[in-house]
Amino acid sequence: MNLDDFSDLIQRPDGGVRRDAEERRERLTVPPGALGRLDELGEWLSAAQQSVPVRAVEQPRLVLFAGDHGVAELGVSGRSAGGAYELVRAVLDGSSPAAVLARRFSVPTRIVDASLDCDPELLPESVVRHRVRRGSGRIDVEDAMTAEEAERAIRLGMAIADEEADSGTDLVVLGDLSVGGTTAAATLVAALCGTDASVVTGRGGAGIDDLAWMRKCAAIRDALCRARPVLGDQVELLATSGGADLAAMTGFLLQSAVRRMPVILDGVVSAACALVAQRAAFRAPDWWLAGQVSGEPAQSKALDRMALTPLLDHGVTVGEGSGALLALPLVQAAAALAAELPEREPEKSEDEDEVPEAEEASETEDAAAVDGA
């Protein structure tokens, strides 16, 4: 598999349609600029949908890729190693922040087990049936998976994207359910941006103390030494330093862009996968929105590299798609305003203004002729 092939398959959202949307925006009753970034979002959606006016976002979907990372054994996460199962269970039970928000916004949720480290019998068949492997290797000392497994995971993400597009999903909120995933994500970002471990090391969604942060920084440093020699091959990079869940998200993002399906990114894990995808197809980021600022330095680094500006900055660090879900109503509001605000009445031209004057002069002459008679 060569991810560079996606470069020829992905086109940017329609520029002509976007110009038409911008011209329509100029004609609305609300002055240009008064709606701030909502104007930009509405025009972006128009271009993505190839529709003026923009259509409402009526079938969004929350898609969560789940996996455990062996590097969590080093105590680099606020959760115990192999604990991603508990995150999945909380979403299924409706007790996690993402589940509450998805329920509140009426967004159906799909969980894809790419590499959970638990018995498959503990979860529904619909969740575990796609599993590529059980857990991922400790990326500081070994590969996360084999190249063959990485290719399987990427193809899994592509298949999920096709299923969503074929089912009518018009926008995806993308998140992850992982333990140790932010360490793998930070490694990918540092490798692709050419930065040191300390620049990208954050404290994760669950939060860690200073000692755990130092362990995490050391793990990323060691993982970077293994990642840099394979930077020329995205599949090999994901196999060495990512994980099956991250590889699946990368495939999902690329195929979503092929299918012209917009995606809202959540935190550092989705941002890291997006950065890998951008390396393969430079037009792909035009199909994505950054939902929120997660507080992870690696996320900021990745979004800056892709020129994506987050929609929200509320200090939400819980992950699991929660921040991106909070951005969804903003996107839907932008679509509604762009579609439903009325246009101004067309102004009269100078020629139209001159006609009554000419008629008035003619009437005056006619009246004068009658008086003379």
PEBEL-V547340 format. One record per residue. N is the residue number from 1. RES is the residue in three letters. SS is DSSP state (H for helix, E for strand, C for the rest). PHI is phi in radians with two decimals (* if undefined). Layout:
n->(N & N)
res->(RES & RES)
ss->(SS & SS)
phi->(PHI & PHI)
This chain:
n->(1 & 2 & 3 & 4 & 5 & 6 & 7 & 8 & 9 & 10 & 11 & 12 & 13 & 14 & 15 & 16 & 17 & 18 & 19 & 20 & 21 & 22 & 23 & 24 & 25 & 26 & 27 & 28 & 29 & 30 & 31 & 32 & 33 & 34 & 35 & 36 & 37 & 38 & 39 & 40 & 41 & 42 & 43 & 44 & 45 & 46 & 47 & 48 & 49 & 50 & 51 & 52 & 53 & 54 & 55 & 56 & 57 & 58 & 59 & 60 & 61 & 62 & 63 & 64 & 65 & 66 & 67 & 68 & 69 & 70 & 71 & 72 & 73 & 74 & 75 & 76 & 77 & 78 & 79 & 80 & 81 & 82 & 83 & 84 & 85 & 86 & 87 & 88 & 89 & 90 & 91 & 92 & 93 & 94 & 95 & 96 & 97 & 98 & 99 & 100 & 101 & 102 & 103 & 104 & 105 & 106 & 107 & 108 & 109 & 110 & 111 & 112 & 113 & 114 & 115 & 116 & 117 & 118 & 119 & 120 & 121 & 122 & 123 & 124 & 125 & 126 & 127 & 128 & 129 & 130 & 131 & 132 & 133 & 134 & 135 & 136 & 137 & 138 & 139 & 140 & 141 & 142 & 143 & 144 & 145 & 146 & 147 & 148 & 149 & 150 & 151 & 152 & 153 & 154 & 155 & 156 & 157 & 158 & 159 & 160 & 161 & 162 & 163 & 164 & 165 & 166 & 167 & 168 & 169 & 170 & 171 & 172 & 173 & 174 & 175 & 176 & 177 & 178 & 179 & 180 & 181 & 182 & 183 & 184 & 185 & 186 & 187 & 188 & 189 & 190 & 191 & 192 & 193 & 194 & 195 & 196 & 197 & 198 & 199 & 200 & 201 & 202 & 203 & 204 & 205 & 206 & 207 & 208 & 209 & 210 & 211 & 212 & 213 & 214 & 215 & 216 & 217 & 218 & 219 & 220 & 221 & 222 & 223 & 224 & 225 & 226 & 227 & 228 & 229 & 230 & 231 & 232 & 233 & 234 & 235 & 236 & 237 & 238 & 239 & 240 & 241 & 242 & 243 & 244 & 245 & 246 & 247 & 248 & 249 & 250 & 251 & 252 & 253 & 254 & 255 & 256 & 257 & 258 & 259 & 260 & 261 & 262 & 263 & 264 & 265 & 266 & 267 & 268 & 269 & 270 & 271 & 272 & 273 & 274 & 275 & 276 & 277 & 278 & 279 & 280 & 281 & 282 & 283 & 284 & 285 & 286 & 287 & 288 & 289 & 290 & 291 & 292 & 293 & 294 & 295 & 296 & 297 & 298 & 299 & 300 & 301 & 302 & 303 & 304 & 305 & 306 & 307 & 308 & 309 & 310 & 311 & 312 & 313 & 314 & 315 & 316 & 317 & 318 & 319 & 320 & 321 & 322 & 323 & 324 & 325 & 326 & 327 & 328 & 329 & 330 & 331 & 332 & 333 & 334 & 335 & 336 & 337 & 338 & 339 & 340 & 341 & 342 & 343 & 344 & 345 & 346 & 347 & 348 & 349 & 350 & 351 & 352 & 353 & 354 & 355 & 356 & 357 & 358 & 359 & 360 & 361 & 362 & 363 & 364 & 365 & 366 & 367 & 368 & 369 & 370 & 371 & 372 & 373)
res->(MET & ASN & LEU & ASP & ASP & PHE & SER & ASP & LEU & ILE & GLN & ARG & PRO & ASP & GLY & GLY & VAL & ARG & ARG & ASP & ALA & GLU & GLU & ARG & ARG & GLU & ARG & LEU & THR & VAL & PRO & PRO & GLY & ALA & LEU & GLY & ARG & LEU & ASP & GLU & LEU & GLY & GLU & TRP & LEU & SER & ALA & ALA & GLN & GLN & SER & VAL & PRO & VAL & ARG & ALA & VAL & GLU & GLN & PRO & ARG & LEU & VAL & LEU & PHE & ALA & GLY & ASP & HIS & GLY & VAL & ALA & GLU & LEU & GLY & VAL & SER & GLY & ARG & SER & ALA & GLY & GLY & ALA & TYR & GLU & LEU & VAL & ARG & ALA & VAL & LEU & ASP & GLY & SER & SER & PRO & ALA & ALA & VAL & LEU & ALA & ARG & ARG & PHE & SER & VAL & PRO & THR & ARG & ILE & VAL & ASP & ALA & SER & LEU & ASP & CYS & ASP & PRO & GLU & LEU & LEU & PRO & GLU & SER & VAL & VAL & ARG & HIS & ARG & VAL & ARG & ARG & GLY & SER & GLY & ARG & ILE & ASP & VAL & GLU & ASP & ALA & MET & THR & ALA & GLU & GLU & ALA & GLU & ARG & ALA & ILE & ARG & LEU & GLY & MET & ALA & ILE & ALA & ASP & GLU & GLU & ALA & ASP & SER & GLY & THR & ASP & LEU & VAL & VAL & LEU & GLY & ASP & LEU & SER & VAL & GLY & GLY & THR & THR & ALA & ALA & ALA & THR & LEU & VAL & ALA & ALA & LEU & CYS & GLY & THR & ASP & ALA & SER & VAL & VAL & THR & GLY & ARG & GLY & GLY & ALA & GLY & ILE & ASP & ASP & LEU & ALA & TRP & MET & ARG & LYS & CYS & ALA & ALA & ILE & ARG & ASP & ALA & LEU & CYS & ARG & ALA & ARG & PRO & VAL & LEU & GLY & ASP & GLN & VAL & GLU & LEU & LEU & ALA & THR & SER & GLY & GLY & ALA & ASP & LEU & ALA & ALA & MET & THR & GLY & PHE & LEU & LEU & GLN & SER & ALA & VAL & ARG & ARG & MET & PRO & VAL & ILE & LEU & ASP & GLY & VAL & VAL & SER & ALA & ALA & CYS & ALA & LEU & VAL & ALA & GLN & ARG & ALA & ALA & PHE & ARG & ALA & PRO & ASP & TRP & TRP & LEU & ALA & GLY & GLN & VAL & SER & GLY & GLU & PRO & ALA & GLN & SER & LYS & ALA & LEU & ASP & ARG & MET & ALA & LEU & THR & PRO & LEU & LEU & ASP & HIS & GLY & VAL & THR & VAL & GLY & GLU & GLY & SER & GLY & ALA & LEU & LEU & ALA & LEU & PRO & LEU & VAL & GLN & ALA & ALA & ALA & ALA & LEU & ALA & ALA & GLU & LEU & PRO & GLU & ARG & GLU & PRO & GLU & LYS & SER & GLU & ASP & GLU & ASP & GLU & VAL & PRO & GLU & ALA & GLU & GLU & ALA & SER & GLU & THR & GLU & ASP & ALA & ALA & ALA & VAL & ASP & GLY & ALA)
ss->(C & C & H & H & H & H & H & H & H & C & C & C & C & C & H & H & H & H & H & H & H & H & H & H & H & H & C & E & C & C & C & C & C & C & C & C & H & H & H & H & H & H & H & H & H & H & H & H & H & C & C & C & C & C & C & C & C & C & C & E & E & E & E & E & E & E & E & E & E & H & H & H & H & H & C & C & C & C & C & C & C & C & C & H & H & H & H & H & H & H & H & H & H & C & C & C & H & H & H & H & H & H & H & H & C & C & C & E & E & E & E & E & E & E & E & C & C & C & C & H & H & H & C & C & H & H & H & H & C & C & C & C & C & C & C & E & C & C & C & C & C & C & C & C & C & C & H & H & H & H & H & H & H & H & H & H & H & H & H & H & H & H & H & H & H & H & C & C & C & C & E & E & E & E & E & E & E & E & E & C & H & H & H & H & H & H & H & H & H & H & H & H & H & C & C & C & H & H & H & H & C & C & C & C & C & C & C & C & C & H & H & H & H & H & H & H & H & H & H & H & H & H & H & H & H & H & H & H & H & H & C & C & C & H & H & H & H & H & H & H & H & C & C & H & H & H & H & H & H & H & H & H & H & H & H & H & H & H & C & C & C & C & E & E & E & C & C & H & H & H & H & H & H & H & H & H & H & H & H & H & C & C & C & H & H & H & H & E & E & E & C & E & C & C & C & C & H & H & H & H & H & H & H & H & H & H & C & C & C & C & C & E & C & C & C & C & C & C & C & C & C & H & H & H & H & H & H & H & H & H & H & H & H & H & H & H & H & H & H & H & C & C & E & C & C & C & C & C & C & H & H & H & H & H & H & H & H & H & H & H & H & H & H & H & H & H & H & H & H & H & H & H & C)
phi->(* & -2.18 & -1.15 & -1.08 & -1.08 & -1.15 & -1.05 & -1.48 & -1.58 & -1.77 & -1.95 & -1.25 & -0.94 & -1.05 & -1.18 & -1.12 & -1.13 & -1.12 & -1.11 & -1.09 & -1.16 & -1.15 & -1.15 & -1.13 & -1.04 & -1.12 & -1.63 & -1.27 & -1.18 & -1.39 & -1.02 & -0.99 & 1.61 & -1.19 & -1.70 & 1.03 & -1.25 & -1.07 & -1.05 & -1.07 & -1.12 & -1.08 & -1.20 & -1.10 & -1.14 & -1.01 & -1.13 & -1.15 & -1.48 & 0.98 & -2.53 & -2.27 & -1.26 & -1.14 & -1.54 & -1.15 & -1.46 & -1.90 & -2.27 & -1.30 & -2.52 & -1.59 & -2.02 & -2.09 & -1.70 & -2.01 & -3.01 & -1.85 & -2.08 & -1.04 & -1.12 & -1.12 & -1.07 & -1.43 & 1.31 & -1.69 & -2.16 & -1.31 & -1.95 & -1.28 & -1.01 & 1.35 & -1.60 & -1.13 & -0.98 & -1.15 & -1.14 & -1.11 & -1.07 & -1.14 & -1.17 & -1.10 & -1.39 & 1.39 & -1.87 & -1.57 & -0.98 & -1.10 & -1.14 & -1.11 & -1.16 & -1.07 & -1.16 & -1.15 & -1.62 & 1.01 & -1.88 & -1.12 & -2.06 & -2.19 & -1.93 & -2.06 & -1.41 & -1.66 & -2.81 & -1.23 & -1.80 & -2.66 & -1.18 & -1.02 & -1.15 & -1.34 & -2.25 & -1.08 & -1.02 & -1.09 & -1.52 & -1.60 & -1.16 & -1.75 & -0.94 & -1.51 & -2.79 & -1.63 & 1.25 & -2.13 & -1.20 & -1.30 & -1.19 & -1.37 & -2.27 & -2.65 & -1.21 & -1.15 & -2.94 & -1.43 & -1.09 & -1.13 & -1.16 & -1.08 & -1.14 & -1.07 & -1.15 & -1.10 & -1.15 & -1.06 & -1.05 & -1.09 & -1.13 & -1.11 & -1.09 & -1.11 & -1.10 & -1.18 & -1.10 & -1.19 & -1.47 & 1.72 & -1.02 & -1.84 & -2.88 & -1.97 & -1.72 & -1.87 & -2.56 & -2.34 & -2.20 & -2.52 & -2.12 & 1.59 & -1.16 & -1.22 & -1.20 & -1.11 & -1.10 & -1.11 & -1.11 & -1.08 & -1.14 & -1.08 & -1.14 & -1.32 & -1.72 & 1.21 & -1.97 & -1.44 & -1.06 & -1.11 & -1.28 & -1.93 & -1.41 & -1.98 & -1.92 & 1.26 & -1.14 & -1.50 & 1.43 & -2.36 & -1.46 & -1.10 & -1.15 & -1.14 & -1.09 & -1.17 & -1.12 & -1.14 & -1.07 & -1.15 & -1.14 & -1.15 & -1.04 & -1.18 & -1.15 & -1.10 & -1.06 & -1.51 & -1.42 & -1.03 & -1.16 & -1.98 & -1.11 & -1.30 & -2.26 & -1.11 & -1.14 & -1.16 & -1.10 & -1.15 & -1.19 & -1.37 & -2.20 & -1.79 & 2.83 & -1.10 & -1.17 & -1.22 & -1.13 & -1.13 & -1.13 & -1.11 & -1.07 & -1.08 & -1.12 & -1.14 & -1.23 & -1.07 & -1.16 & -1.04 & -1.49 & 1.04 & -1.90 & -1.12 & -2.35 & -1.74 & -1.43 & -1.71 & -1.96 & -1.18 & -1.18 & -1.16 & -1.16 & -1.14 & -1.13 & -1.11 & -1.17 & -1.10 & -1.12 & -1.11 & -1.05 & -1.50 & -2.45 & -1.19 & -1.47 & -1.00 & -1.05 & -1.15 & -1.74 & -2.10 & -2.07 & -1.57 & -1.22 & -2.79 & -1.50 & -1.59 & 1.55 & -1.45 & -1.06 & -1.16 & -1.13 & -1.04 & -1.10 & -1.16 & -1.14 & -1.10 & -1.11 & -1.62 & 1.02 & -1.89 & -1.79 & -1.04 & -1.35 & -2.28 & -2.51 & -1.93 & 1.29 & -1.40 & -2.04 & -1.19 & 1.29 & 1.10 & 1.54 & -1.11 & -1.11 & -1.18 & -1.11 & -1.13 & -1.42 & -1.01 & -1.03 & -1.14 & -1.15 & -1.14 & -1.13 & -1.08 & -1.14 & -1.11 & -1.13 & -1.12 & -1.50 & -1.87 & -1.16 & -1.29 & -1.55 & -1.20 & -1.16 & -1.09 & -1.31 & -1.24 & -1.40 & -1.11 & -1.08 & -1.15 & -1.21 & -1.36 & -1.06 & -1.05 & -1.13 & -1.14 & -1.11 & -1.13 & -1.14 & -1.12 & -1.11 & -1.15 & -1.13 & -1.09 & -1.14 & -1.15 & -1.12 & -1.12 & -1.11 & -1.14 & -1.20)
